[in-house]
Amino acid sequence: MAVYLILFLALLNFTAFMGCRVLMSLFAIELGASTAAIGVLISLFALCPFLLSVYAGKVIDRFGSHLPAQLGTALSALGFSIPWLFPVLPALYLSALIIGLSFVFISLAIQNLSSTARDANVRARDVSLVSLGFALSGLFGPLLTGFVIDRQGHVFAYLLLTMLAIAAAVGWLVSRRFVTDSHARGASAAPTDMRELLKLPQLRRTVVVSGLVVAGVDLYNFYMPIYGHSVGLSATMIGVVFGANSLAVLIVRGLLPRLTRWLGEERVMSYSMYLAGAAFLLIPVFEGAAPLMLLAFVLGLGLGCGQPLSILMTYNRAPAGRSGEALGVRFAVVNFTHMAIPLAFGTLGSALGVIAVFLSNAALMVGGGYANARGARAGT
């Protein structure tokens, strides 16, 4: 029962987050923001996760996951409510900072709670199940948000996300009775140094490659609305394109345990990145809704297994009692990439268009897949 409760709460939290990623970009465009300004907005969303992920992981190792999840969800409700109360561009920047801060604790808490099973096969199943909640949220969030934007406007959509976050906060309070807390695994309270973790070759490679995978997903989530808007798609159709991507994610994550048994974790990771790189390369070639839906579906097949697989690989390769910290290191690398690339390519996008962002993503995915395959062959 516990894993299904975590799945439900993850669905509530991440539906709000995924909806916000579409809403934030579209509302910024509505308020007159340039591509460079949107790049800054995206980077602010990642600033707190980059700075605080390792600290948050240590807090979870020492005190457990429930309190960070509760506080994070309450913060997310505050962040979603700010643009509803103050629908101006500066409010979006403050909202992005607060939502990014909340995302650190919620995401790491969910990852750690879903990874605590002692049996490796059960652990893989639990991580896969919870990742399905993230995939479903990627389907529901953009579709729901796009529909609401077209009918009620951007401000009302922020109110809807606030209500979802409040519902999740109540759920986390109730969950204490049913979900075993992660600190029962026996984490040490002694001071630790994350550099010790990065000296482990396989863990270091997993952290870096997973950073590239999730950065690719994040940049797609933020820049696809901009590209869709530029080629004349409505908010509802942009939501449908995201829905196609999430449907593919849902399918491939259901198949993930079989794929890893058949090909192994390393091959699945590398092949998925190659497929995603091909999809990113082709997206700027097309402007119609149908081909963009198809490419979004292919991209979902490519990157859909990357996030749960990288979480599982990070957890499995972390020293005993330091899983939260290892996941925090991974999350920090993810958000450093997510923060640096929008800043670098936001200005470039203003000069050359959003196409440059998709081409850079293609290069990141192919390069990351090759580096992972080469490292796996070398055993490092």
N, C-alpha and C positions, 0 to 999 in steps of 0.2 A: 504493500500500500504506500510506503514512504516514497518510493521512486515516482509513483504516479502523482502524488501530491506535489513533489518537486517539479514534475513535468507541467502540472497545471499552473503553478505559480510562475514558472519560467515563461509559460505561454502568455500570461497576463503582463509580466514585466517587459518581455521582449516585443510583444505586439505594440505596446506604447513606444518603445525605443525605435522599432523599425518604421512605424508610422511617423515618428518625429523626424527621422532622417529625410524622408520625402517632403514632409511639411516644411521643415526648416529651409531647405533650398528653394522651394516654390514660393514661400512667403517672403524670403529675402529678395527674390526676383521681383515679386509684386511690389515690394517697398523700394525698388530702384537700385539694389545692390549690384555692383559689377562682379565679373567672374573672380577678380583678385580679392574683392571684399568677401565673397563667399568662401574663397580659399582660407582666408583668415578665420572666418566663422567655423569652418570645419576643423581647423587646427586648434581653436579654443576648446572645441568639444573633446579633443584628445589630450589637452594639456594636463589636466588632473590625473587621468589614467597613466600618463607617462611618468609624472612626478611621484605618484603615490602608490603605484601598483605593488611594488616590493614591500613597502610598509604595510599595506592592506593585507598582503599575503601573510606576513609575520603576525599581524593581529589575529587573523583567522586561525593560524597554527596554534596560537597561545590560548585564545578565548573562545574559539568556535565560530560557526557560520551564521547562526540565527540572528544575533544582535546586529552585525554588519548588514545583513540582508534587510532587516527591519528599518534601520536608519537610512540605508541607501534608497529604499523604496519611498520613504517619507520625503527625502531630498528630491527624488525625481518628481513627485507630485508638486513640490514647490517650483521646480524648474519649469515644468509644463505650464503652470498657472501664470507665470510672469508675462509671456506674450499675450495671454488671454486678458490679463488686467491692463497691460501697457503695450498695445499693438504698434510699436515703433521699432526701427532697426536696432538702436542700442539695447533694447530689451532682449533681442535675440542673442546678442553676445553674452549678456549676463546669464540668460537661460542656458546657453550652450555650456558655459563653465560649470553651472550647478548640475546639469544633467550628466555631464562627463564625470564629475565627482561621484555622483550616485551610481553611475554605471560601474565604476571600479569595484565597489563593495558588493553590489548585486551580482555581477558576473562571476567574480572570484568565489563568492559564497556558493552560488549554484554549481559551479564547476567542481568545487571541493566536496560538496554534499553528494554529488552524483558519482564521485570517484572513490568513495570510502569502503566499498565492498572488499573483503579480504581475498576472495576468489577472483582470479584474473578474468575468467570467462564471464562471471556475473558483473564485474566492473565494466567490461567492454559493452555488455548489454545495457547497463544502466546509463553509461555515457551516451550510447547510441540513442536510447529512448529520450533522454533529456534533449539531445541535439535535434530530435524530431520536433520538440516543442519550439525550438528556435526556428526551425524550417517553417513550421505552421505559422509562427508569428510573422515571418517574412512574407508569407502568403496573405494573412489577414490584415496586417498593419498597413501596407501600402494600398491594398484594395479599399479598405475601410476609410482611410484618410483621403484618398483620391475622390471617393464617392462623396464624402462629407464636404470637401473643399468645393466641388462643383455645385453643390446644392445649398450649403449653409455658410461657406466662406472659411478662410484660414483661421480666424479668431475662434469660431465655434469648434473647429477641429482640435485646437489646443485645449479647450474645455473638456472635450471627450477624452483626450489622453490623460488629463488630470484625474478624471473619474476612474479610468482604468488603473492608474497608479494607486489611488486610494483603496480600491478593491484589493489590489495585491498586498498593500500594507496590512490590511485586516487579515488576509490569508496567512501572511508570515507570522502574525501573532498567534493564530490558531495552530499553526504547524508545529510549534514547540512540543505539543502533546504527542505527535505521531512520528516525527523525524528525528533520528539519533543525530546529535550534534557532532561535528567533525573533530572537535578537540578531544573526543574520546579515543582517538587513535594514539594519543600519547605524545604530543609534540613537546619538545624541550623548551624551557623558558630561557635557556642560556643564549647570550648574544651570538648572532651569526653574521657572516659576511657573504653577500651574494656572489662575490668573486670566486669563492670556493665552488659554487655551483657552475659557473661559467668555465671553470677549468676542466669539467667533465666533457670530453669531446662530443659524445653522442647527444648529450643534453644540450650543449651549446649549439650544435647544428640544428637540432629540432626546434629550439627557441627561435633561431634566426629565420629558418624556412617558414615556420608557422607565422612569424611576423609578416613575411612577404605575402603569404596566402590571405591572412585576414585583412591586411592593408589593401590588397586587391579587391576583396569583398566590400570593404568600407568605402573605397573610392568609387566603386560602381554604384553603391547605394546613394552616394551624395551627388555624383556627376551625371548619372543617367537621367534624373529629372531635368537637369539643365539641358542636356542634349535633346531629350524628348520635347521639352518646351520650345527649343530652337527650331525643331523640324515641324512644329505645329500640332503636336499631340495634346489632347486635353488631359486634365489631371486624372480623369477616370481611366483613360487609355494608358497613361503612364503607370497607374496602379495595376492594370491588367498585364503590362509587360513585366512588372515586378512579380506579379502572381505566377507567370510562366516560369520565371527563374526559381521561385520558391517551390513550385510543384516539382521541378527537377531535383532540387535539394532534398525534398521529402522522399522522393523515390530512391535516390542514390544512398541516402542515409539508412533507409530500410534495408538496403543490400550491403551495407558496409561490413558487417561481420563476415558475410560470405566472401566478399572481395578480399578482405585481409587474410582470410584463411587460404584463399586460392593464390593470390599474388604476393602476399606479405605487405607489411605496413609501408616499407620504404618504396616499393614499386608503385603502390596505389597513390602515395603522395606525389611522386614524380610525374606519373602519367596524368594525374588530375591537373597538375600545373601546366603541362604541355597543352592539354585540351582547352584550359581556360585562356592561355595565351593566344591560341588560334581564334577563340571567340572575341577577345578584346581587339584583336587585329582587324576583324571584319566588321565590327559594330559601326565604325564611322563611314563605311561604304554604303550603308542602307539608311533610308529615312522613313519607310513605311512601317506601320504598326505590325503587320504580319511577319516580315523578316526580322524585325527587332525582337518580337516575341520568340521566334525560333532561336535566335542567337542567345537570348537571355536564358532559354531552356538549356542550350548546350553549355553555357557558362555555369549554370546551376549544377549540371552533371559534373563539370570539371572541378568546381570549388566546393561542392556540397559536402564532400567527405573530408575536406582539408581541416576544418575547425575541430570537429570531434576527434579526428585522428591525431591532430597535434596535441590536443588536451590529454588524450590517453597516453601518447608517447611521452609527453612531459611528465605526467604523473608517474608512469612506470619507471622512468629513468631518474627520478628525484631520490635523494637519500631519505632514509626513514625519518619521519617526523618533520620533514621540510617540504611537503607537497604544496602547501599553500604558498610558501615563499617561491618555490620553483614556478608555479603557475603565475605568481606575481611578476617574476622576471620575464616570463613569456609575454605577459600582458603589457609590461612596460616597453618591450621591444616592438610589439604590435603597434602601440600607440605612438612611439617615437617615429616609426615609419609613417603612420597615419597623420602625424602632425607635420613632419618634414615635407612630405610629398605635396600636400595641398599648398603649402607656402611656396615651394619651388615651382610648382606647375600652375598655381593660381595666376601668377603674373604672366607666365608663358601662355596660359589659356586665354588671357585677355588679349594677347597679341596674335596668337595663332589659332585660337578657338579650342573648344573642349576636345577636339580630335587628338590634340597632343597628350591629354590625360589618358585616353584609351590606349594610345600607342605606347606610352610609358608603362602602363599596366601590362601590356603584352610582353614587353621586354623583361619586366620584373618576373612575370610568371615563368617564362621560358628559361631565364637565367637561374631562377630559384630551383626549378625542376632539375636542371642539369647539375647544379651544385649539390643538390641532395643525392642524386643518383651517383655522382662521383664520390661523395663522402661515404655513402653506404658501401660501395665497392672497396674503398680503402679501409673501411672499418673505423672511421673517425667521425 
